[in-house]
Amino acid sequence: MEIDPRRLRVLLAVARNGGVLAAADELKITPSAVSQQLGKLEDEIGHTLVVRTPKGSVLTPAGVAVAEAGEEIERALDVARARVEGSAKVAGVVRVGGFTSFLRTVVIPRLPEWREQYPQLQVQMVEDDLPVLTRLLRQRQLDAVVVELDSLSADQRALPSGMMDEPLLDEPWKLVAPEGVLLSTENLDFGRLPLPWLDVEPSSANAAVLGRLRQATATPIETVHQYQETLTALALVAAGEGIAIVPSLALTGVVQAGVDVLDVPGLGTRRTVLRRFDARRRPSVVVDTVARLLREAASAFDPRLAP
């Protein structure tokens, strides 16, 4: 059995994207070319590799075996490429997805320094919510994603297969309330506050905190509005519309009149990690370099200096 290894790339694209059309987009070829390459590969193997269903393309057991072999070849080439690049200057484009406060406070201020240090390295930012960034990461349109987690929530999203998380930062959650509304933060009953809670975009770590508080309180927590950006939450709080939980990082450099920022025991911390393809399986000098730069930038942030 002789296999053209170039066709394995087509099979991998179909497996990773779940269909011929998406694979064609990734490979920048026509869908008919993808189908032709799959057909030729199946002729070479002597087995059906892909079954098309109403929900997309699914690999057969033979297809899974061949795709795994293709991934092994891909990893071997990545290792060889990393060894070659290791003795050369760090050069290339690394696309990093993330959420607003981390990009604005930790990453963007360091970009001029990184350009000077690595003139042939380009770090490109993509700001969006986690579901969109995760999809782009799986499609290899991003090299890494900065992910926020509530450190005390048991229900954390499962780490996607083949990925790894590298710790970047832990910072305290803060309670923000209209000025003078909460005279004391001791023994707060989160279900009996004088104002409702502001609801937040469901994929954010703030939403996990609210879910955790709901489980811990005997009284149902009432929510109003729904925000995504911290500035929106602060504006609503200042207008007397409600109370919110925000991370320290998001308050850095932000001044909002009419808002009290309070430390409350038991709120926990927001944990920020860098999620990327497992470096042991997909080594990359440029991605490793950017990961190190992000760790260094995060370690320089002191949550105690935030409001």
HELIX and SHEET records of a PDB file:
HELIX    1   1 ARG A    6  ASN A   17  1                                  12    
HELIX    2   2 VAL A   20  LEU A   27  1                                   8    
HELIX    3   3 PRO A   31  ILE A   45  1                                  15    
HELIX    4   4 PRO A   61  GLY A   86  1                                  26    
HELIX    5   5 THR A  100  PHE A  102  1                                   3    
HELIX    6   6 LEU A  103  VAL A  107  3                                   5    
HELIX    7   7 ILE A  108  ARG A  110  5                                   3    
HELIX    8   8 LEU A  111  GLN A  117  1                                   7    
HELIX    9   9 LEU A  130  ARG A  138  1                                   9    
HELIX   10  10 ALA A  205  ALA A  216  1                                  12    
HELIX   11  11 THR A  230  ALA A  238  1                                   9    
HELIX   12  12 SER A  248  LEU A  251  1                                   4    
HELIX   13  13 VAL A  285  SER A  299  1                                  15    
HELIX   14  14 PRO A  303  LEU A  305  5                                   3    
SHEET    1   A 2 VAL A  50  THR A  53  0                                        
SHEET    2   A 2 GLY A  56  LEU A  59 -1                                        
SHEET    1   B 6 LEU A 121  GLU A 127  0                                        
SHEET    2   B 6 GLY A  92  GLY A  98  1                                        
SHEET    3   B 6 ALA A 144  ASP A 150  1                                        
SHEET    4   B 6 THR A 269  PHE A 277 -1                                        
SHEET    5   B 6 MET A 163  PRO A 178 -1                                        
SHEET    6   B 6 ALA A 244  PRO A 247 -1                                        
SHEET    1   C 6 LEU A 121  GLU A 127  0                                        
SHEET    2   C 6 GLY A  92  GLY A  98  1                                        
SHEET    3   C 6 ALA A 144  ASP A 150  1                                        
SHEET    4   C 6 THR A 269  PHE A 277 -1                                        
SHEET    5   C 6 MET A 163  PRO A 178 -1                                        
SHEET    6   C 6 VAL A 259  LEU A 262 -1                                        
SHEET    1   D 2 TRP A 197  VAL A 200  0                                        
SHEET    2   D 2 THR A 223  TYR A 227  1                                        
END                                                                             
